[in-house]
């Protein structure tokens, strides 16, 4: 019993010291002149080589590491998507309306800029093909360009009313 009380007393004393010690260490001393400490400036590295005047970097056939690889075409310049429906991505596409003409369904789809286009089954997109158009949705066969994905193609269904998307 006495050892338990002794241990509790020791723990209480250690806790009090742990609480009071930081408070007293941070308290300013009375009467002492306080000096403002400035952070030390790191020494300038003089061992780095200095490039000669008129220096230009030559890539010598290597790619520029600061240019994104995602937006590059085969010619090394930025890839530009086509105009109209062939330039639309599946994620950008929204279905605005569906009509039946000459026995087949035709969808009116809008791109991110708000322009509306009419599409039928078989129309090409930038990343897929419109497989079918039904009275309530547009089914797109999308090509997946993710190297980590196990599936290389997937079916995406864009609905007219719900605004949702099913995969």
C-alpha positions, -999 to +999 in steps of 0.1 A: +000+000+000+028+024+009+046+016-023+015+025-043+012+058-025+049+065-030+047+058-067+016+080-070+034+108-052+065+105-074+043+105-106+024+136-093+057+154-087+071+145-121+039+157-137+041+190-118+077+195-128+068+187-165+040+214-164+059+241-145+093+238-161+083+250-196+063+279-181+093+291-161+116+286-190+095+309-212+089+336-187+110+367-193+135+376-166+128+408-147+154+435-148+175+418-174+181+435-207+164+415-234+181+411-267+163+402-299+177+370-314+179+369-351+179+336-369+213+328-382+218+332-420+231+302-437+265+306-452+266+312-489+278+282-508+309+291-526+317+256-538+289+257-565+302+261-601+294+294-618+282+290-654+302+308-680+287+339-696+264+334-726+256+298-714+227+280-731+213+246-723+213+222-752+188+193-750+207+172-775+176+151-783+165+147-747+130+158-737+124+189-716+116+176-680+094+207-674+070+201-702+039+179-694+039+146-712+000+143-710-006+170-735+021+162-761+014+149-796+036+127-818+054+157-832+066+169-798+043+199-798+011+202-777-016+180-790-047+199-802-081+182-801-104+184-831-133+208-835-168+196-829-178+162-818-144+145-825-129+170-800-152+161-771-142+139-742-166+115-726-164+133-692-171+167-708-202+156-727-237+162-714-269+151-730-294+179-737-320+161-757-329+130-776-352+129-806-364+102-830-359+109-867-363+085-896-366+055-873-334+061-853-326+080-821-304+111-824-290+128-793-282+165-788-251+167-767-233+198-753-196+203-747-179+223-720-182+255-740-220+251-742-221+243-780-247+217-789-241+190-814-262+162-828-248+127-827-259+092-838-247+057-830-212+052-844-200+089-840-164+092-828-154+112-797-119+121-786-117+092-763-144+068-775-173+059-798-210+064-793-224+028-792-261+034-791-286+062-785-318+051-766-349+072-757-335+080-723-296+077-726-265+077-747-242+047-744-205+055-750-177+029-754-148+048-738-111+040-743-093+041-710-058+056-712-048+048-676-017+026-676-026+012-642-061+003-651-068-034-659-096-025-683-087-007-715-123+000-725-155+007-706-191+014-712-204+048-700-241+056-700-251+093-700-287+099-690-310+126-703-330+133-672-310+122-642-279+139-652-261+110-636-236+087-653-235+049-650-205+027-658 
